[in-house]
Amino acid sequence: MREAEVSLWARVRDRVAASDPGLLRLAAGSRTAGSIALTLAVLAVLGSPVTHLVAGAIASMVASFAIREKQRPRQAVTLALGLAVALVSVSLAALLNTRVVAGDVFFVVLIFCAVYSRRFGDRGYALGLIGFQIYFMSLFVGATAATLPGLYAVLAIAFGCSALVRFVIVYETPAGILQRLREAFRVRLAQLVSAQMELLDAGPDEADKALETVREGTARLHETAMMIQGRLEEGTADESVARLVQRRIAGAEIAAERLGLLLLSARSAERTSTLTLHLPGAPVPSGGELPVRDRATDMLRRDLGALRMLVLRPVGEGGTAMSHLRNRLLGYRDEENLPSASAPVQDVFRGIGEAARAVMGLRVALDGPQDESDDSPATTRSREELDAESAAIEGAEEGEREEKEVPAGLRRPTTRAAVQVSVGSALAIVGGEFLSSQRWYWAVLTCWIVFINTASTGEIVVKGYRRLLGTVLGVVAGIVLAGLVGPHTWTALGMVLLFVFAMFYTAPLSYTLMSFFVTAALGLLYTLLHRYSWEVLVLRVEETALGAACGIIAAALVLPVHTDRRTNDLLVTVLRRLSEVTGAAVEQLSGGPGDDLLDRARDLDRALGDLRSATQPLTHPITPMRTRRNTAEYLVALLETCAYHARSLAATAELLPTHPSIAADPRLRQACARITHNISVISAHVTGEHCDDAVETGPSIASMLEDAAPGSPRYGRITDRVLRHLQRLDEAVLGLARPLEVPVPEPGR
């Protein structure tokens, strides 16, 4: 019974770790809700009125979520500065309370400064947000000069409680967050292997669903890898350790993704084209499927399960049986240990061997030296390769980072956003006054919010729509809850805490859900302030719609950044990064000098993530332009496939100095020339430059090299793998040309 309880708890823990990598959402929700609860408790002990309870709840919430810096000393400094900003903001709000015109003008100026301050990094973002939100809080509770002393005390208590929760109760360190992210990576890697096992066993009617599960698992693993990348600098002891962890995480991610590709290829009668591998809804390639029962596929099922066990094995557990599994899987890296099967199925066994090596390297990097007493010769050789790689990584120097060119003047994103949101807020103030002279600030708040973390008109439209939808649903919930709670103050405050936690826990997942919880909580706060009525909640919807409309109008008419222009700029950036990674990797594989390839690959991943976010307005279900939506989804899927092959080339190139089976092959330079040329041609067409060049087509990469060097020896297995990556990359780049209307020569011309 005890073992069953432990096993159940382990499964629940793993599921939570995988669904919330690093427990970042749980920590954010707990920190904010805990800060509010502590503030309310202190104010209740002091006998504060309900107005102060509401003000304290809002202030502590702002003090908790505004801080985004990762280093604790910097967080403390920003929190102290935030208190000073909050005191100034509430003072000005109270003094301007009776001066309508002056108050409105100052509010617009404050909004401009709050948005413009984001150019100064996380601290500027936090101070601007605190200044705006505390001014809004003052309007919400009706601050006046007479109430200032009490509000000063409330703010001091709220910020003090926020600091206590942040630095003592919900204690987080960069190293601790990174450790939890590593655990999430391990669990998501195991989940991906499980999904691949399901794809292996899926029948014709289940194959499409199983493939979609593999796609989702691959995307989640990549998401966690990128989150780890963003935490390495603060969470590791020194630069060499960070680089080693980065290399091992990237190696495990690439090995797992490659294993899924090989398994998908083995399910088809011929080698599978990976052009639409990352396209949601793309079917499993037609053709035969793996036999249901034969020795090779039975071994595949067994060894995929063994790989999953290796991934999930806790540190210090395993013994002889686990060592035997590890030795068997690593043995597949030797040709003589491969079972008798078709070539595609043998490739899957090779992929399992490489994945087992990546898992072992990840364990050594994260958990330290392992027991080597039961190592087989294949395992010993893999350890030696990993040790050589670690030594090379420790001796490598950080290359110079490319400085990003920052636009000046009104072209600077923070300046443009500040002007836009100021104009939109001015419109919202005027329109809001017509709707209600008492609660016009709701329109301003919505206009402000739709500009947060958006960079194009399309993104603002989508965010405004989600905000309005969540508000309407929240109003319905607020009506029901207000009737149930009635005058019960502490019941209402307890539900507010619950909604605040849910708001921050769901914020990264769904903006609509977050808006729902915000509006439901506000309905309860209005109940506490004895301002609740059906008319008030309907007014909330009207003000929200007005604020979203004002934000959209300002974004469309004032220094607009159209979605097409933004996506084109980001597409060019992705193509440039892709060309850099591919060219540098092939140059190193051809015998050229070394380069920081994994950092280049991560730059490509970040650029692709920005592009994926920017295309959301084009791929959103409400968009009426189905053709553009399909084109955007197809292009992003092709680019994700390109990024996978570029990452694989970079990882293989970084193994060159230490891996005994990888040798430089100068012939690879020619293989890359066509790819980089085609990328530059596509980039020129996207930027609108006068470019009449067409992309180049021709024979396969491997045949090009054979024709260029007749009589030369055939390639080794690793070089063959590199050529396959280049061939798929060549096909994917050509696939980008037609939807972007780049000329493609007809076959035979």
DAZI-V744620 format. One line per field, one symbol per residue. ss: DSSP state (H for helix, E for strand, C for the rest). A space follows every 50 residues. Layout:
ss->???
This chain:
ss->CHHHHHHHHHHHHHHHHHHCHHHHHHHHHHHHHHHHHHHHHHHHHCCCCH HHHHHHHHHHHHHHHCCCCCCHHHHHHHHHHHHHHHHHHHHHHHHCCCCH HHHHHHHHHHHHHHHHHHHHHHHHHHHHHHHHHHHHHHHHHCCCHHHHHH HHHHHHHHHHHHHHHHHHHCCCCHHHHHHHHHHHHHHHHHHHHHHHHHHH HCCCCCHHHHHHHHHHHHHHHHHHHHHHHHHHHHHCCCHHHHHHHHHHHH HHHHHHHHHHHHHHHHHCCCCCCCCCCCCCCCCCCCCCCCCCCCHHHHHH HHHHHHHHHHHHCCCCCCHHHHHHHHHHHHHCCCHHHCCCCCHHHHHHHH HHHHHHHHHHHHHHHHHCCCCCCCCCHHHHHHHHHHHHHHHHHHHCCCCC CCCCCCCCHHHCHHHHHHHHHHHHHHHHHHHHHHHCCCCCHHHHHHHHHH CCCCCCHHHHHHHHHHHHHHHHHHHHHHHHHHHHHCCCHHHHHHHHHHHH HHHHHHCCCCHHHHHHHHHHHHHHHHHHCCCCCHHHHHHHHHHHHHHHHH HHHHHHHCCCCCHHHHHHHHHHHHHHHHHHHHHHHHHHHCCCCCCCHHHH HHHHHHHHHHHHHHCHHHHCCCCCCHHHHHHHHHHHHHHHHHHHHHHHHH HHHHHCCCCCCCCCCCCHHHHHHHHHHHHHHHHHHHCCCCCCCCECCCCC HHHHHHHHCCCCCCCCHHHHHHHHHHHHHHHHHHHHHHHCCCCECCCCC
